[in-house]
Amino acid sequence: MSPAQDVPAPAEIDATIASLEPLVEASLAGQQEIVAFRARYDRIGADAPLPPKSLRQIADGRRRWLGLQERLVETARRFAPLVDPGAVSPRDALGRCQALGISLLAALTLYDNYLALLLVIKDDRLRRLLFDEDHGYGIEPGPFWVLVEGLNAPEAQRTLGGLVDAWAQADEALAATDPHSVVLRRAIEASAAYRHARDASLAGRLPTAWGAARTRFLDVLAALGAEALGGLSRLFGDGVGLVELRKGKLWNDPRVHEHLMRVLQPLDLLLEKTPFRLTDYFIPGHFGHVAVWMGTDAELEGLGVWARPAMQVEPLRAYRALVRRERSVLEALRSGVALNTLADFLNVDDVAVLRPTSLQGEQPAESLVRGFRQVGKEYDFNFDIETSGSIVCSELPYHVYPGVPWQTASQLGRFTISPDDVAAQVLGGEFELVVLYHDGVLVDAAEAPARLATLLREG
């Protein structure tokens, strides 16, 4: 236990309890979300990819979980409780009891949150997704491992046991007269970690330090395997990507550029074909690349995108300046995910514009923010849609649009999605075909759907 410290002032106790209460409530809600998520995950099965909504829930949930844990750690450490009753005067005893209750409740909530998270960590697939870095959401893998390994450390569990013992020895008659102590005691006794700690079963429900280290080691090995495969894809792609036999038939055509600028709306999909590039021969199907049209500055202003809280912080806030410079094409290239101009994109022979049919209410703005969060991510040379830290072009729609039943395929143990899989959503009614240029020529609107179906069928 920590050495003696001064008794916290009543105002400090009041403020700390007021700040701890919403943390405990948010933790309880988060624990219920984890249980519900695991139930939904078990229904999906291992032979199907996680839908975009589940991947977003993992990204949002781990950010909130990490934020809660960090604040709870700070609260648990804020008071170094003095548990030796002989070292304090009776006048100070109540303040010591309150400080001890605050520290114990914060520590127990930390472990309650971790017990719930074990439902995710114990599944190999979910654990790798959970610890996958995602710069778009400000998530790094390091802090997660620090917290997880810290909670598994013997000294941390001994500290919790000491707090539990000290609380058991606290003067219940004194605490019963204090509203704060009554509330703290009720919350403490409702904790699952408290019940396990009292009967000394908590350690048995947590991975051992060796088990946690071994799990991390195995995940590192899996990541190295994926990195090796991705490295081969990168070397191959960089080599053939340099080969361009000519310019596209729509390249530097002001009539095509003007036409598309009149037609395009925020969140339209742009699919293209470049048969004059060697990479096109190694991509299955007709289309070889997918991008998202983010819209003009005025359109995004009208949708309220720039006013969203997520867009007020860097680097997202800086993207408005890029959009004002007509860089509204969101695409994943070998150099990474970036915002580029339509003029640069149109070095193609074919282009199809697809428009989502089911976005309503706040969904367009939310999808656009998700799109901006992808900027700066690395190219996913493993072509794995379940990774969120790196993105391939056809994964962008998968992560940006909510609720779309995307077609996917399983290859080498990964779930992938091709540009033709994206285009096929037109046939399912999730998107409508707005414009189709084929072989440098605008296809008549009445003939375009049938022509698209033929292109997809013939590959």
C-alpha positions as CSV (number, residue, x, y, z in Angstrom):
1,M,0.0,0.0,0.0
2,S,1.1,3.6,-0.5
3,P,2.4,5.6,2.3
4,A,0.3,8.1,4.2
5,Q,-0.9,11.2,2.4
6,D,-3.0,14.1,3.4
7,V,-6.8,13.7,3.7
8,P,-8.5,14.9,0.5
9,A,-10.6,18.0,1.0
10,P,-14.4,17.5,0.9
11,A,-14.6,19.5,-2.3
12,E,-12.1,17.3,-3.9
13,I,-14.0,14.2,-2.8
14,D,-17.2,15.6,-4.2
15,A,-15.6,16.5,-7.6
16,T,-13.9,13.1,-7.9
17,I,-17.1,11.2,-7.2
18,A,-19.0,13.3,-9.6
19,S,-16.4,12.5,-12.4
20,L,-16.3,8.8,-11.5
21,E,-20.0,8.2,-11.7
22,P,-20.3,8.7,-15.5
23,L,-17.2,6.6,-16.0
24,V,-18.9,3.7,-14.1
25,E,-22.1,4.2,-16.0
26,A,-20.3,4.3,-19.4
27,S,-18.4,1.1,-18.4
28,L,-21.6,-0.8,-17.6
29,A,-23.1,0.3,-20.9
30,G,-19.8,-0.7,-22.7
31,Q,-19.8,-4.2,-21.0
32,Q,-23.4,-4.8,-22.2
33,E,-22.3,-3.7,-25.7
34,I,-19.5,-6.2,-25.7
35,V,-21.7,-9.0,-24.7
36,A,-24.3,-8.1,-27.4
37,F,-21.5,-7.7,-30.0
38,R,-20.1,-11.2,-29.2
39,A,-23.5,-12.7,-29.5
40,R,-23.9,-11.1,-33.0
41,Y,-20.4,-12.2,-34.0
42,D,-21.1,-15.8,-33.0
43,R,-24.1,-15.8,-35.4
44,I,-22.0,-14.6,-38.3
45,G,-19.6,-17.6,-38.3
46,A,-16.0,-18.0,-39.4
47,D,-16.9,-18.6,-43.0
48,A,-18.2,-15.0,-43.6
49,P,-16.5,-11.6,-43.3
50,L,-17.5,-9.2,-40.6
51,P,-19.9,-6.6,-42.0
52,P,-18.7,-3.0,-42.2
53,K,-21.0,-2.1,-39.2
54,S,-19.2,-4.6,-37.0
55,L,-15.8,-3.3,-38.0
56,R,-16.9,0.2,-37.2
57,Q,-18.2,-1.0,-33.9
58,I,-14.8,-2.5,-33.1
59,A,-13.0,0.8,-34.1
60,D,-15.4,3.0,-32.1
61,G,-15.6,0.6,-29.1
62,R,-11.9,0.1,-28.6
63,R,-11.3,3.9,-28.7
64,R,-14.0,4.4,-26.1
65,W,-12.8,1.4,-24.0
66,L,-9.2,2.7,-24.1
67,G,-10.4,6.2,-23.1
68,L,-12.4,4.8,-20.2
69,Q,-9.6,2.7,-18.9
70,E,-7.1,5.5,-19.0
71,R,-9.4,7.8,-17.0
72,L,-10.2,5.0,-14.5
73,V,-6.4,4.4,-14.0
74,E,-5.9,8.1,-13.3
75,T,-8.8,8.1,-10.8
76,A,-7.6,4.9,-9.1
77,R,-4.2,6.4,-8.6
78,R,-5.4,9.8,-7.6
79,F,-5.7,8.9,-4.0
80,A,-3.0,6.7,-2.5
81,P,-5.2,5.5,0.3
82,L,-3.8,5.2,3.8
83,V,-5.1,2.0,5.3
84,D,-3.5,2.0,8.6
85,P,-6.2,3.3,11.0
86,G,-3.7,4.1,13.7
87,A,-2.1,6.7,11.5
88,V,-5.1,9.0,11.2
89,S,-7.2,10.9,13.6
90,P,-10.9,10.1,14.0
91,R,-11.6,13.4,12.3
92,D,-9.8,12.2,9.2
93,A,-11.2,8.7,9.1
94,L,-14.3,9.5,7.0
95,G,-12.1,11.2,4.3
96,R,-9.8,8.2,4.3
97,C,-12.8,5.9,3.9
98,Q,-14.1,7.9,1.0
99,A,-10.8,8.1,-0.8
100,L,-10.3,4.3,-0.4
101,G,-13.8,3.7,-1.8
102,I,-13.1,5.9,-4.8
103,S,-9.8,4.2,-5.6
104,L,-11.3,0.7,-5.1
105,L,-14.4,1.4,-7.3
106,A,-12.2,2.8,-10.1
107,A,-9.9,-0.2,-9.9
108,L,-12.8,-2.7,-9.9
109,T,-14.4,-1.0,-12.9
110,L,-11.1,-1.4,-14.7
111,Y,-11.2,-5.1,-14.1
112,D,-14.9,-5.4,-14.9
113,N,-14.2,-3.8,-18.2
114,Y,-11.4,-6.2,-18.8
115,L,-13.4,-9.2,-17.9
116,A,-16.0,-8.2,-20.5
117,L,-13.2,-7.5,-23.1
118,L,-12.0,-11.1,-22.6
119,L,-15.0,-12.1,-24.7
120,V,-13.3,-10.5,-27.6
121,I,-9.6,-11.1,-26.7
122,K,-10.0,-14.8,-26.4
123,D,-11.1,-15.1,-30.0
124,D,-8.1,-15.1,-32.3
125,R,-9.8,-13.3,-35.2
126,L,-11.4,-10.6,-33.0
127,R,-8.2,-10.0,-31.0
128,R,-6.2,-9.3,-34.1
129,L,-8.9,-6.8,-35.3
130,L,-9.0,-5.3,-31.9
131,F,-5.3,-4.6,-31.8
132,D,-5.0,-3.5,-35.4
133,E,-3.8,0.1,-35.6
134,D,-6.2,2.6,-37.3
135,H,-4.7,6.1,-37.7
136,G,-8.1,7.4,-39.1
137,Y,-9.5,6.8,-35.6
138,G,-6.4,7.7,-33.7
139,I,-5.8,4.1,-32.6
140,E,-2.3,2.7,-31.9
141,P,-1.8,-0.9,-30.7
142,G,0.7,0.0,-28.0
143,P,-1.6,1.5,-25.4
144,F,-3.9,-1.5,-25.5
145,W,-1.1,-3.9,-24.8
146,V,0.2,-1.8,-22.0
147,L,-3.2,-1.8,-20.3
148,V,-3.9,-5.5,-20.9
149,E,-0.5,-6.6,-19.7
150,G,-0.7,-4.2,-16.8
151,L,-3.9,-5.7,-15.6
152,N,-2.5,-9.1,-15.8
153,A,0.7,-8.2,-13.9
154,P,0.9,-9.8,-10.4
155,E,1.6,-6.5,-8.7
156,A,-1.6,-5.0,-10.1
157,Q,-3.6,-7.9,-8.8
158,R,-1.9,-7.7,-5.4
159,T,-2.7,-4.0,-5.3
160,L,-6.4,-4.7,-6.0
161,G,-6.4,-7.4,-3.3
162,G,-4.9,-4.9,-0.8
163,L,-7.6,-2.4,-1.6
164,V,-10.3,-5.1,-1.2
165,D,-8.9,-6.1,2.2
166,A,-8.7,-2.5,3.3
167,W,-12.3,-1.8,2.3
168,A,-13.4,-4.9,4.3
169,Q,-11.7,-3.5,7.4
170,A,-13.3,0.0,7.0
171,D,-15.6,1.2,9.7
172,E,-19.0,0.4,8.3
173,A,-20.8,2.3,11.0
174,L,-18.9,5.4,10.1
175,A,-19.5,4.9,6.4
176,A,-23.2,4.3,6.9
177,T,-23.7,7.9,8.0
178,D,-22.1,9.3,4.9
179,P,-24.1,9.4,1.6
180,H,-20.9,9.2,-0.5
181,S,-19.7,6.1,1.2
182,V,-23.2,4.4,0.9
183,V,-23.2,5.0,-2.9
184,L,-19.6,3.8,-3.2
185,R,-20.3,0.6,-1.2
186,R,-23.4,-0.2,-3.3
187,A,-21.4,0.2,-6.5
188,I,-18.4,-1.8,-5.2
189,E,-20.5,-4.7,-4.1
190,A,-22.2,-4.8,-7.5
191,S,-18.9,-5.3,-9.2
192,A,-18.1,-8.8,-10.7
193,A,-14.4,-8.2,-10.1
194,Y,-15.1,-7.5,-6.4
195,R,-16.9,-10.7,-5.9
196,H,-14.1,-12.7,-7.6
197,A,-11.4,-10.7,-5.7
198,R,-13.1,-11.5,-2.3
199,D,-13.1,-15.2,-3.0
200,A,-9.6,-15.1,-4.6
201,S,-10.9,-16.4,-7.9
202,L,-10.1,-13.3,-10.0
203,A,-6.6,-14.4,-11.0
204,G,-8.0,-17.7,-12.3
205,R,-10.4,-15.9,-14.6
206,L,-7.6,-13.7,-16.1
207,P,-4.9,-14.9,-18.5
208,T,-1.6,-15.5,-16.8
209,A,1.3,-13.1,-17.6
210,W,2.8,-15.9,-19.7
211,G,-0.5,-16.6,-21.4
212,A,-0.8,-12.9,-22.4
213,A,2.8,-12.8,-23.6
214,R,2.3,-16.0,-25.6
215,T,-0.9,-14.6,-27.2
216,R,0.9,-11.5,-28.2
217,F,3.8,-13.5,-29.6
218,L,1.4,-15.6,-31.8
219,D,-0.3,-12.4,-33.0
220,V,3.1,-11.0,-33.9
221,L,3.9,-14.2,-35.9
222,A,0.6,-13.9,-37.7
223,A,1.2,-10.2,-38.5
224,L,4.7,-11.1,-39.8
225,G,3.1,-13.7,-42.1
226,A,0.7,-11.2,-43.4
227,E,3.5,-8.7,-43.8
228,A,5.5,-11.1,-45.8
229,L,2.6,-11.9,-48.2
230,G,1.8,-8.2,-48.4
231,G,5.5,-7.5,-49.2
232,L,5.4,-9.8,-52.2
233,S,2.2,-8.1,-53.4
234,R,3.8,-4.7,-52.9
235,L,7.0,-5.6,-54.9
236,F,4.9,-7.1,-57.7
237,G,2.4,-4.2,-57.8
238,D,5.2,-1.6,-57.8
239,G,6.9,-3.3,-60.7
240,V,3.9,-3.8,-63.0
241,G,2.4,-0.5,-61.9
242,L,5.1,1.4,-63.7
243,V,4.1,0.0,-67.1
244,E,1.7,2.3,-68.9
245,L,1.5,1.7,-72.7
246,R,-0.5,4.9,-73.5
247,K,-2.8,7.5,-71.9
248,G,-6.5,6.7,-71.3
249,K,-9.1,7.6,-73.9
250,L,-10.9,10.0,-71.4
251,W,-7.6,11.6,-70.4
252,N,-7.5,15.4,-70.7
253,D,-10.9,15.6,-72.3
254,P,-12.6,18.8,-71.0
255,R,-16.1,17.7,-72.2
256,V,-15.9,14.5,-70.1
257,H,-14.6,16.4,-67.1
258,E,-17.3,19.1,-67.4
259,H,-20.0,16.4,-67.8
260,L,-19.0,14.5,-64.7
261,M,-18.6,17.6,-62.6
262,R,-22.2,18.5,-63.4
263,V,-23.5,15.0,-62.6
264,L,-21.4,13.9,-59.6
265,Q,-22.9,14.1,-56.1
266,P,-21.2,13.4,-52.7
267,L,-20.7,9.7,-52.1
268,D,-20.9,8.6,-55.7
269,L,-18.7,5.7,-56.6
270,L,-16.2,6.0,-59.5
271,L,-15.1,2.7,-61.1
272,E,-12.6,2.7,-63.9
273,K,-10.8,0.4,-66.4
274,T,-7.3,1.0,-67.7
275,P,-6.4,-1.8,-70.1
276,F,-3.3,0.1,-71.1
277,R,-1.7,-0.6,-67.7
278,L,-0.1,-3.9,-67.0
279,T,-1.8,-4.1,-63.5
280,D,-5.2,-4.3,-65.2
281,Y,-4.3,-7.8,-66.5
282,F,-3.9,-9.1,-63.0
283,I,-7.1,-7.8,-61.5
284,P,-10.1,-10.2,-61.8
285,G,-13.1,-8.9,-63.7
286,H,-13.7,-5.9,-65.8
287,F,-13.1,-2.9,-63.5
288,G,-9.7,-2.4,-61.9
289,H,-10.1,0.5,-59.5
290,V,-12.7,2.1,-57.2
291,A,-12.8,5.6,-55.8
292,V,-15.3,7.7,-53.8
293,W,-16.4,11.2,-54.9
294,M,-16.5,13.3,-51.7
295,G,-18.2,16.3,-53.2
296,T,-17.4,20.0,-53.4
297,D,-16.8,22.4,-50.5
298,A,-20.2,23.9,-50.8
299,E,-22.0,20.5,-51.0
300,L,-20.1,19.3,-47.9
301,E,-21.0,22.5,-46.1
302,G,-24.6,22.0,-47.0
303,L,-24.6,18.5,-45.5
304,G,-23.0,19.7,-42.3
305,V,-19.9,17.7,-42.7
306,W,-17.4,20.5,-41.9
307,A,-19.3,21.2,-38.7
308,R,-19.0,17.6,-37.4
309,P,-16.9,17.3,-34.2
310,A,-14.6,14.8,-35.9
311,M,-13.7,17.3,-38.6
312,Q,-12.6,20.0,-36.1
313,V,-9.3,18.2,-35.3
314,E,-6.2,17.5,-37.3
315,P,-5.6,16.0,-39.7
316,L,-9.2,15.9,-40.7
317,R,-9.7,19.7,-40.4
318,A,-7.0,20.2,-43.1
319,Y,-8.9,18.2,-45.7
320,R,-11.3,21.1,-46.4
321,A,-8.4,23.0,-47.9
322,L,-7.7,20.0,-50.2
323,V,-11.4,19.8,-51.3
324,R,-11.3,23.6,-52.1
325,R,-8.5,22.8,-54.4
326,E,-10.8,20.3,-56.2
327,R,-9.2,17.3,-54.6
328,S,-12.4,15.4,-54.0
329,V,-11.6,11.9,-55.3
330,L,-10.9,9.6,-52.4
331,E,-8.9,6.7,-53.6
332,A,-6.4,4.1,-52.3
333,L,-3.3,4.0,-54.4
334,R,0.0,2.1,-53.8
335,S,1.3,5.2,-52.1
336,G,-1.6,5.2,-49.7
337,V,-5.1,6.7,-49.4
338,A,-5.3,10.2,-50.7
339,L,-7.6,13.0,-52.0
340,N,-7.0,13.6,-55.7
341,T,-8.5,15.6,-58.5
342,L,-11.0,14.3,-61.0
343,A,-8.7,15.4,-63.8
344,D,-6.0,13.1,-62.5
345,F,-8.4,10.2,-62.0
346,L,-9.7,10.4,-65.6
347,N,-6.6,8.8,-67.2
348,V,-8.9,5.8,-68.0
349,D,-10.9,4.2,-70.9
350,D,-14.0,3.3,-68.9
351,V,-15.7,5.0,-66.0
352,A,-18.9,4.1,-64.2
353,V,-20.6,6.4,-61.7
354,L,-22.7,4.6,-59.1
355,R,-25.0,6.3,-56.6
356,P,-26.2,4.8,-53.3
357,T,-29.9,4.5,-53.1
358,S,-30.6,3.9,-49.4
359,L,-28.7,6.6,-47.5
360,Q,-31.0,8.7,-45.3
361,G,-31.0,11.4,-42.6
362,E,-27.5,11.7,-41.1
363,Q,-26.1,8.8,-42.9
364,P,-24.5,10.8,-45.8
365,A,-22.6,13.1,-43.5
366,E,-21.6,10.1,-41.3
367,S,-20.3,8.2,-44.3
368,L,-18.4,11.2,-45.6
369,V,-16.7,11.6,-42.2
370,R,-15.8,7.9,-42.3
371,G,-14.4,8.5,-45.8
372,F,-12.1,11.4,-44.6
373,R,-10.9,9.1,-41.8
374,Q,-9.4,6.8,-44.3
375,V,-7.0,9.5,-45.8
376,G,-3.4,8.8,-45.0
377,K,-3.8,5.1,-44.4
378,E,-1.4,2.7,-46.1
379,Y,-2.3,0.6,-49.1
380,D,-3.5,-2.9,-48.0
381,F,-1.2,-5.2,-50.1
382,N,-2.9,-8.1,-48.3
383,F,-6.3,-7.2,-49.7
384,D,-8.0,-8.1,-46.4
385,I,-11.3,-6.3,-45.8
386,E,-11.2,-7.0,-42.1
387,T,-8.1,-4.8,-41.5
388,S,-8.9,-1.2,-40.9
389,G,-5.4,0.2,-40.5
390,S,-4.7,-0.3,-44.2
391,I,-7.0,-0.1,-47.2
392,V,-7.2,-1.3,-50.8
393,C,-9.3,0.7,-53.3
394,S,-12.2,-1.7,-53.3
395,E,-12.3,-1.8,-49.5
396,L,-13.1,2.0,-49.4
397,P,-16.8,1.5,-50.1
398,Y,-16.9,-1.5,-47.7
399,H,-15.8,0.8,-44.9
400,V,-17.6,4.0,-45.9
401,Y,-21.2,2.9,-46.7
402,P,-23.4,1.5,-43.9
403,G,-25.7,-1.5,-44.3
404,V,-24.7,-2.6,-47.8
405,P,-24.6,-6.4,-48.2
406,W,-21.3,-6.5,-50.0
407,Q,-20.3,-9.4,-52.1
408,T,-16.9,-10.8,-50.9
409,A,-14.7,-13.8,-51.6
410,S,-12.3,-15.8,-49.4
411,Q,-8.8,-16.1,-50.7
412,L,-5.7,-17.5,-48.8
413,G,-7.6,-17.2,-45.5
414,R,-8.7,-13.6,-46.0
415,F,-11.9,-12.0,-47.1
416,T,-11.5,-9.8,-50.2
417,I,-13.7,-7.6,-52.3
418,S,-13.0,-6.8,-56.0
419,P,-14.0,-3.7,-58.0
420,D,-16.5,-5.9,-59.9
421,D,-17.9,-7.1,-56.6
422,V,-18.6,-3.4,-55.9
423,A,-20.1,-2.8,-59.3
424,A,-22.4,-5.8,-58.8
425,Q,-24.3,-3.9,-56.1
426,V,-26.0,-2.1,-58.9
427,L,-27.7,-5.4,-59.9
428,G,-28.8,-5.8,-56.3
429,G,-30.4,-2.4,-56.1
430,E,-28.1,-0.9,-53.4
431,F,-26.7,1.6,-56.0
432,E,-28.0,3.0,-59.3
433,L,-25.9,3.5,-62.4
434,V,-25.8,7.2,-63.2
435,V,-23.1,7.4,-66.0
436,L,-21.2,4.9,-68.0
437,Y,-18.3,5.6,-70.4
438,H,-17.0,2.5,-72.2
439,D,-14.0,2.5,-74.4
440,G,-13.9,6.2,-74.3
441,V,-17.5,6.7,-75.4
442,L,-20.5,7.8,-73.4
443,V,-23.1,5.0,-73.3
444,D,-26.7,6.0,-73.8
445,A,-28.5,6.1,-70.4
446,A,-31.2,3.7,-71.6
447,E,-28.6,1.1,-72.7
448,A,-26.1,1.6,-69.8
449,P,-27.5,-0.9,-67.2
450,A,-27.6,-3.7,-69.8
451,R,-24.1,-2.8,-71.0
452,L,-22.8,-2.8,-67.4
453,A,-24.3,-6.2,-66.7
454,T,-22.6,-7.5,-69.9
455,L,-19.2,-6.1,-68.9
456,L,-19.5,-7.7,-65.5
457,R,-20.6,-11.0,-66.9
458,E,-17.8,-11.1,-69.5
459,G,-15.2,-9.8,-67.1
